[in-house]
Amino acid sequence: MIKTHRMRPRPSIFGALPFALVLSASNGALAAEPWVDRAITLPRHDWAFNFGVGVAHVPGTMAPGFNIEGAYAVTRAIELGLRTGVRVNPESRASAADVYGRPFDTETYGTGTDPIANPEFHIRGRIVDAPVFELGLEGRVMSAFSQGLGLMFGVPMAIHFGRDARFDIGVYVLVLFYDPIRSLVSISVYLWLQVINRFWLGPMSGARMQTSNGSRTDVPLGFGFGYSVTQAFDFKAQFLFREVAHGTADTWGFGGGIEVRVE
C-alpha cells in the first residue's frame, strides 16, 4: 500500500527521470524519512502517485501488466485512493499481471478479467498513532465493471522498532458478489529491515482462509525492496508467489514501480 512520511518533508523539485539516471544524480539530493519510520497514511493534504509494471508467470506463459494509482490525504489521519490496471493481452488478463506491479500489497482482489482492471477505491483512517504502534481502519470497493462488486474491510497495523525495522500486519475480510458469492479472511505480515537510510528490504507473507466454496487456506510468499531516491521519489520492487502452501508454486510474478509524492 501507499505509505509516506510521519513528518512532512521539506519541499523539493525533481523531474520525472528513469530510475537509472536518478541514481546517478547528485549525491547531495535529500532522501525521504526511512521507510520503517513512515506512517500508514499520507501527511495532511499530500498526494502520492504510483506507476508500476508487473510480469506474471503461469504454466506455459509469462505476461506483462501495468498498475496506476493515486492517493490524497484529506486530513492528517484520513487517506483516499483510487487505482486500476492495464492488461495488454489475453494472457495478462487471465493472470491479472498488473497485480505484480503493485509492490508491497498482497491484498489485491476483484480486479476482473477485462483489459482495464476494475477500479478500486479505498479509504484508510489512522485511529492510533503512537511512536511504536499504529492502528488503522480501511475499506475498499472494487467496481462491478467485470464479474461483480467487491467489498473489503481491513485493520492495518504497524509496529516500529526505531529506525531499524517495522512489522506491517493486516487483517482483512473480503466479499466478492460473484455468482456464486466468494468470501475470505486474510492476514498479511511483512517485515521491513532498514539496511541504510535510503534502502530497505524484507519478506512478505500471510494466510488467506476461504470462507466460501469449501475450506482452504493459501499462503502467499514474497520478497520486496525499495530505494528512496529523493524526498519525493521512491523505487519499489517485489517477487511474489501467490500460493505456496499446497505444493503448487508455479504461479508467481515480479514487478517494480515508482512512487511520486507531491505536497
NORURHU-V514572 format. One record per helix or strand of 3 or more residues. SS is the DSSP state (a for helix, b for strand). FROM is the first residue (numbers start at 1). LEN is the number of residues. Records with the same first field share a line. If there is no record, write none. Layout:
SS->FROM-LEN + FROM-LEN
This chain:
a->19-5 + 35-3 + 90-6 + 97-5
b->47-12 + 61-15 + 78-10 + 120-10 + 133-10 + 150-12 + 165-12 + 182-13 + 199-12 + 216-3 + 221-10 + 233-9 + 252-11
